[in-house]
Amino acid sequence: MDFSEMNYVTAIAKHQNFTRAAEELHISQSALSQYMTRLESELGLKLFERSDKKYIPTYAGRRYLEYARRILEMKSGLDAELSDIIKRDVGVLNIGLPNMRCAFMLPKTLPVFSRKYLNVKVNIFEGTSAMIDSKLIEGDIDLAFYSKPHKINPHLVYETLAPEELLICTCRNHRVKDSSADGRLDLSAIRDERLILLSPEQRTGQISRHYLKQAGIDLTNSITTNNMPAVISLTEQGWGVSFIFESHLRWHSPEPEIDTYSFGENGVYSDFVAAMRKGSYLPAYARYFIDEAGKLYA
């Protein structure tokens, strides 16, 4: 079976551009164009049509891509499993991480992993949880680590590594301290406070917004950023109230000068998970990386 043919077609569909697809495939644009002309001639069908300088899959192209992606994913799983069987421990592991997780997870997991698997190349993709999910589904990454979403993606499976608590964070001795009891704070106490929120594309931003809206908190008086160090710094300076997972604070250096509170009586928790495509095969080295990541939260 000619897997290069499928790789060529999926690369064109991904970039909607022959030049960028050829660069990814490490072939010339003219060679790729000639190959596609010959393929479409053999099939008797157009797989792409040009629209506003972009190459868009036709109906036949979309059907081809649907099967090609499934076949390539099966081929990738077969290669990984065969690699395990013959114990070569040679391969590539593509991992997705939100920026803040990457900052503290990689220095603690990658050196340990590389000492055991010298011949496995690790590629890292950083982005929001939404971007990472998209990369997982498309097959661009094999494995991701983040907070489990409220809405489960049917194309993914999640392995829980540890529960994490989302905390209400203020500067030292903020006035809301008088409303707290045993380290717990009702959201009504911050109703009139300025809020520092992470982007709704980030899991922390999604979860905090969910509970704030549930409590009837007006989000008008807030600022949104996707930069966790900025959130922590603004909180330390007393600019506003923020919402941060305890693990982010635990690994932040230096230790943040802030006060933290649980959400009400029971607190708000989310599972820290390893996510992967449903039905995908993970080689032994991927399982090892998951185990090492889980140790950080033990």
Kinemage of the C-alpha trace (Angstrom):
@kinemage 1
@onewidth
@group {chain A} dominant
@subgroup {mainchain}
@vectorlist {calphas} color= white
{ca met a 1} P 0.000 0.000 0.000
{ca asp a 2} L 1.332 3.449 -0.943
{ca phe a 3} L 1.219 5.361 2.342
{ca ser a 4} L 3.108 8.302 0.815
{ca glu a 5} L 0.074 8.961 -1.388
{ca met a 6} L -2.120 9.349 1.685
{ca asn a 7} L 0.463 11.514 3.432
{ca tyr a 8} L 0.584 13.807 0.399
{ca val a 9} L -3.187 14.225 0.231
{ca thr a 10} L -3.583 14.817 3.989
{ca ala a 11} L -0.747 17.390 3.967
{ca ile a 12} L -2.429 19.362 1.172
{ca ala a 13} L -5.745 19.250 3.026
{ca lys a 14} L -4.049 20.387 6.238
{ca his a 15} L -2.305 23.413 4.708
{ca gln a 16} L -4.679 24.106 1.786
{ca asn a 17} L -1.513 25.110 -0.039
{ca phe a 18} L 0.916 23.094 -2.168
{ca thr a 19} L 4.001 25.079 -1.178
{ca arg a 20} L 3.544 24.590 2.576
{ca ala a 21} L 2.479 20.965 2.101
{ca ala a 22} L 5.620 20.296 0.045
{ca glu a 23} L 7.785 21.898 2.739
{ca glu a 24} L 6.276 19.615 5.391
{ca leu a 25} L 6.777 16.573 3.152
{ca his a 26} L 10.353 17.598 2.236
{ca ile a 27} L 9.712 17.410 -1.512
{ca ser a 28} L 9.544 20.093 -4.187
{ca gln a 29} L 6.278 21.835 -4.999
{ca ser a 30} L 6.535 20.776 -8.630
{ca ala a 31} L 6.994 17.121 -7.640
{ca leu a 32} L 3.932 17.292 -5.387
{ca ser a 33} L 1.839 18.972 -8.101
{ca gln a 34} L 2.860 16.364 -10.667
{ca tyr a 35} L 2.101 13.553 -8.241
{ca met a 36} L -1.393 14.914 -7.508
{ca thr a 37} L -2.134 15.452 -11.212
{ca arg a 38} L -1.190 11.833 -11.895
{ca leu a 39} L -3.206 10.533 -8.917
{ca glu a 40} L -6.358 12.432 -9.883
{ca ser a 41} L -5.959 11.194 -13.461
{ca glu a 42} L -5.689 7.584 -12.266
{ca leu a 43} L -8.721 7.975 -9.990
{ca gly a 44} L -10.749 9.839 -12.589
{ca leu a 45} L -11.779 12.262 -9.844
{ca lys a 46} L -10.714 15.673 -8.587
{ca leu a 47} L -9.693 15.516 -4.935
{ca phe a 48} L -9.173 19.286 -4.566
{ca glu a 49} L -10.586 22.411 -6.117
{ca arg a 50} L -8.919 25.814 -6.023
{ca ser a 51} L -10.873 28.560 -4.275
{ca asp a 52} L -9.400 31.966 -3.444
{ca lys a 53} L -5.812 30.651 -3.616
{ca lys a 54} L -6.682 27.745 -1.325
{ca tyr a 55} L -7.022 24.070 -2.221
{ca ile a 56} L -10.276 22.782 -0.757
{ca pro a 57} L -11.180 19.053 -0.780
{ca thr a 58} L -14.056 18.087 -3.066
{ca tyr a 59} L -16.680 15.630 -1.869
{ca ala a 60} L -14.512 12.811 -3.246
{ca gly a 61} L -11.511 14.380 -1.540
{ca arg a 62} L -13.274 14.509 1.806
{ca arg a 63} L -14.229 10.850 1.551
{ca tyr a 64} L -10.658 9.960 0.577
{ca leu a 65} L -9.313 11.907 3.559
{ca glu a 66} L -11.702 10.251 5.983
{ca tyr a 67} L -10.382 6.811 5.084
{ca ala a 68} L -6.761 7.939 4.612
{ca arg a 69} L -6.564 9.398 8.130
{ca arg a 70} L -7.985 6.245 9.652
{ca ile a 71} L -5.545 4.072 7.686
{ca leu a 72} L -2.563 6.254 8.622
{ca glu a 73} L -3.587 6.169 12.280
{ca met a 74} L -3.797 2.365 12.131
{ca lys a 75} L -0.392 2.287 10.406
{ca ser a 76} L 1.070 4.467 13.172
{ca gly a 77} L -0.387 2.178 15.837
{ca leu a 78} L 0.949 -0.904 14.038
{ca asp a 79} L 4.440 0.596 13.795
{ca ala a 80} L 4.424 1.484 17.497
{ca glu a 81} L 3.202 -1.958 18.542
{ca leu a 82} L 5.753 -3.745 16.362
{ca ser a 83} L 8.452 -1.512 17.828
{ca asp a 84} L 7.382 -2.648 21.290
{ca ile a 85} L 7.353 -6.281 20.245
{ca ile a 86} L 10.912 -6.275 18.978
{ca lys a 87} L 11.972 -4.092 21.931
{ca arg a 88} L 13.911 -1.566 19.916
{ca asp a 89} L 12.496 1.340 21.962
{ca val a 90} L 12.974 3.608 18.950
{ca gly a 91} L 10.303 6.090 18.030
{ca val a 92} L 8.764 9.537 18.278
{ca leu a 93} L 6.438 10.788 21.009
{ca asn a 94} L 4.393 13.919 20.289
{ca ile a 95} L 3.025 15.504 23.463
{ca gly a 96} L 0.586 18.401 23.961
{ca leu a 97} L 0.802 20.599 27.071
{ca pro a 98} L -0.785 23.884 28.158
{ca asn a 99} L 1.931 26.519 28.587
{ca met a 100} L 1.928 26.581 32.388
{ca arg a 101} L 1.962 22.789 32.684
{ca cys a 102} L 4.851 22.680 30.247
{ca ala a 103} L 6.878 25.120 32.349
{ca phe a 104} L 6.959 22.877 35.404
{ca met a 105} L 6.306 19.385 33.991
{ca leu a 106} L 8.996 19.151 31.335
{ca pro a 107} L 12.011 19.873 33.567
{ca lys a 108} L 10.861 17.119 35.922
{ca thr a 109} L 9.757 14.466 33.425
{ca leu a 110} L 11.818 14.833 30.252
{ca pro a 111} L 15.294 14.201 31.765
{ca val a 112} L 14.033 11.072 33.545
{ca phe a 113} L 12.293 9.856 30.386
{ca ser a 114} L 15.319 10.499 28.156
{ca arg a 115} L 17.653 8.544 30.421
{ca lys a 116} L 15.467 5.463 29.987
{ca tyr a 117} L 14.517 5.959 26.318
{ca leu a 118} L 17.599 7.390 24.621
{ca asn a 119} L 16.316 6.635 21.123
{ca val a 120} L 12.850 8.170 21.449
{ca lys a 121} L 12.530 11.717 20.132
{ca val a 122} L 10.047 13.847 22.073
{ca asn a 123} L 8.240 16.700 20.319
{ca ile a 124} L 6.270 19.201 22.400
{ca phe a 125} L 3.241 21.199 21.286
{ca glu a 126} L 2.187 24.044 23.580
{ca gly a 127} L -1.211 25.712 23.364
{ca thr a 128} L -4.626 26.070 24.904
{ca ser a 129} L -6.644 22.990 25.840
{ca ala a 130} L -8.903 23.566 22.819
{ca met a 131} L -5.916 23.702 20.463
{ca ile a 132} L -4.433 20.582 22.030
{ca asp a 133} L -7.707 18.664 21.624
{ca ser a 134} L -7.771 19.598 17.942
{ca lys a 135} L -4.187 18.391 17.474
{ca leu a 136} L -5.002 15.128 19.266
{ca ile a 137} L -8.018 14.418 17.075
{ca glu a 138} L -6.111 15.265 13.892
{ca gly a 139} L -3.319 12.884 14.916
{ca asp a 140} L -0.626 15.574 15.116
{ca ile a 141} L 0.071 14.646 18.741
{ca asp a 142} L -0.174 11.294 20.513
{ca leu a 143} L -0.696 12.295 24.109
{ca ala a 144} L -1.749 15.343 26.121
{ca phe a 145} L -1.813 16.378 29.765
{ca tyr a 146} L -4.333 18.866 31.157
{ca ser a 147} L -7.402 19.307 33.344
{ca lys a 148} L -10.302 17.118 32.271
{ca pro a 149} L -13.039 19.090 30.488
{ca his a 150} L -16.632 19.286 31.702
{ca lys a 151} L -17.786 18.236 28.233
{ca ile a 152} L -16.147 14.974 27.213
{ca asn a 153} L -14.923 14.756 23.627
{ca pro a 154} L -16.247 11.472 22.154
{ca his a 155} L -13.087 11.032 20.058
{ca leu a 156} L -10.785 11.064 23.083
{ca val a 157} L -10.214 8.938 26.173
{ca tyr a 158} L -8.919 10.264 29.485
{ca glu a 159} L -6.797 8.572 32.129
{ca thr a 160} L -7.068 10.283 35.513
{ca leu a 161} L -3.712 10.871 37.193
{ca ala a 162} L -4.773 12.967 40.186
{ca pro a 163} L -7.517 15.303 41.444
{ca glu a 164} L -6.638 19.015 41.613
{ca glu a 165} L -8.324 21.769 43.580
{ca leu a 166} L -9.135 25.107 41.981
{ca leu a 167} L -8.450 27.879 44.496
{ca ile a 168} L -9.683 31.437 44.949
{ca cys a 169} L -6.562 33.620 45.153
{ca thr a 170} L -6.031 37.119 46.570
{ca cys a 171} L -3.112 39.260 47.699
{ca arg a 172} L -1.955 38.849 51.294
{ca asn a 173} L -4.516 39.977 53.891
{ca his a 174} L -7.108 41.047 51.335
{ca arg a 175} L -10.358 42.321 52.857
{ca val a 176} L -12.214 39.120 51.826
{ca lys a 177} L -10.160 37.324 54.477
{ca asp a 178} L -12.650 38.523 57.083
{ca ser a 179} L -15.395 36.606 55.232
{ca ser a 180} L -13.497 33.320 55.160
{ca ala a 181} L -13.916 30.400 57.517
{ca asp a 182} L -11.369 27.595 57.886
{ca gly a 183} L -9.718 28.538 54.602
{ca arg a 184} L -13.014 28.512 52.727
{ca leu a 185} L -14.719 31.379 50.954
{ca asp a 186} L -18.193 31.764 49.508
{ca leu a 187} L -18.215 33.318 46.048
{ca ser a 188} L -20.653 35.948 47.285
{ca ala a 189} L -17.711 37.513 49.158
{ca ile a 190} L -16.030 38.476 45.870
{ca arg a 191} L -19.166 39.707 44.107
{ca asp a 192} L -17.867 43.305 43.994
{ca glu a 193} L -14.204 42.469 43.424
{ca arg a 194} L -12.267 42.905 40.205
{ca leu a 195} L -11.501 39.509 38.639
{ca ile a 196} L -8.436 38.197 36.817
{ca leu a 197} L -9.541 35.397 34.501
{ca leu a 198} L -7.696 33.037 32.225
{ca ser a 199} L -8.890 32.736 28.636
{ca pro a 200} L -12.092 30.708 28.079
{ca glu a 201} L -10.048 28.514 25.715
{ca gln a 202} L -7.992 27.404 28.724
{ca arg a 203} L -9.394 24.783 31.061
{ca thr a 204} L -8.863 26.916 34.184
{ca gly a 205} L -10.733 29.755 32.488
{ca gln a 206} L -13.585 27.457 31.488
{ca ile a 207} L -14.018 25.949 34.955
{ca ser a 208} L -13.753 29.224 36.896
{ca arg a 209} L -16.276 30.927 34.583
{ca his a 210} L -18.674 28.016 35.023
{ca tyr a 211} L -18.779 28.415 38.806
{ca leu a 212} L -18.783 32.219 38.725
{ca lys a 213} L -21.779 32.284 36.393
{ca gln a 214} L -23.471 29.596 38.468
{ca ala a 215} L -23.085 31.907 41.497
{ca gly a 216} L -24.470 34.870 39.551
{ca ile a 217} L -21.189 36.796 39.577
{ca asp a 218} L -21.035 39.574 36.987
{ca leu a 219} L -17.906 39.139 34.834
{ca thr a 220} L -17.954 42.677 33.453
{ca asn a 221} L -15.402 43.913 35.977
{ca ser a 222} L -12.644 41.542 34.876
{ca ile a 223} L -9.553 41.182 32.746
{ca thr a 224} L -8.730 38.128 30.631
{ca thr a 225} L -5.269 36.814 29.809
{ca asn a 226} L -3.748 33.480 28.808
{ca asn a 227} L -0.561 34.163 30.766
{ca met a 228} L -0.437 32.424 34.149
{ca pro a 229} L 2.651 34.298 35.477
{ca ala a 230} L 0.801 37.570 34.759
{ca val a 231} L -2.235 36.294 36.668
{ca ile a 232} L -0.089 35.411 39.680
{ca ser a 233} L 1.796 38.729 39.612
{ca leu a 234} L -1.371 40.823 39.329
{ca thr a 235} L -2.897 38.848 42.201
{ca glu a 236} L 0.166 39.424 44.379
{ca gln a 237} L -0.096 43.173 43.713
{ca gly a 238} L -3.733 43.249 44.793
{ca trp a 239} L -5.052 44.167 41.361
{ca gly a 240} L -7.836 41.591 41.568
{ca val a 241} L -9.040 38.126 42.587
{ca ser a 242} L -7.945 35.148 40.504
{ca phe a 243} L -8.612 31.393 40.246
{ca ile a 244} L -5.654 29.015 40.011
{ca phe a 245} L -5.165 25.264 40.381
{ca glu a 246} L -3.118 24.401 43.452
{ca ser a 247} L -0.551 22.495 41.377
{ca his a 248} L 0.258 25.650 39.393
{ca leu a 249} L 0.987 27.439 42.654
{ca arg a 250} L 2.931 24.515 44.107
{ca trp a 251} L 5.387 24.439 41.213
{ca his a 252} L 5.673 28.194 40.726
{ca ser a 253} L 9.042 29.652 41.681
{ca pro a 254} L 9.402 31.693 43.781
{ca glu a 255} L 6.440 30.754 45.955
{ca pro a 256} L 3.646 33.268 45.229
{ca glu a 257} L 2.910 35.857 47.913
{ca ile a 258} L -0.843 35.289 47.904
{ca asp a 259} L -3.638 33.928 50.096
{ca thr a 260} L -5.702 31.015 48.824
{ca tyr a 261} L -9.208 29.799 49.663
{ca ser a 262} L -11.351 26.823 48.775
{ca phe a 263} L -14.638 27.388 46.959
{ca gly a 264} L -17.291 27.271 49.670
{ca glu a 265} L -17.827 24.220 51.834
{ca asn a 266} L -16.863 21.446 49.414
{ca gly a 267} L -14.290 23.089 47.146
{ca val a 268} L -13.988 22.785 43.365
{ca tyr a 269} L -11.931 19.935 41.945
{ca ser a 270} L -10.941 18.764 38.487
{ca asp a 271} L -9.071 15.675 37.373
{ca phe a 272} L -5.585 16.086 35.940
{ca val a 273} L -5.572 13.618 33.046
{ca ala a 274} L -3.579 12.095 30.247
{ca ala a 275} L -5.660 12.318 27.069
{ca met a 276} L -5.309 10.277 23.887
{ca arg a 277} L -7.291 9.414 20.759
{ca lys a 278} L -9.888 6.715 21.220
{ca gly a 279} L -8.614 3.418 19.832
{ca ser a 280} L -5.020 4.592 19.467
{ca tyr a 281} L -2.151 2.341 20.552
{ca leu a 282} L 0.344 3.780 23.016
{ca pro a 283} L 3.831 2.229 22.998
{ca ala a 284} L 5.609 1.336 26.224
{ca tyr a 285} L 7.593 4.580 26.230
{ca ala a 286} L 4.354 6.623 26.122
{ca arg a 287} L 3.017 4.664 29.077
{ca tyr a 288} L 6.258 5.392 30.935
{ca phe a 289} L 5.871 9.131 30.309
{ca ile a 290} L 2.317 8.973 31.695
{ca asp a 291} L 3.580 7.235 34.835
{ca glu a 292} L 6.294 9.855 35.363
{ca ala a 293} L 3.778 12.681 34.925
{ca gly a 294} L 1.493 11.048 37.466
{ca lys a 295} L 4.302 10.967 40.052
{ca leu a 296} L 4.390 14.777 40.062
{ca tyr a 297} L 0.894 14.801 41.551
{ca ala a 298} L 1.225 11.835 43.898
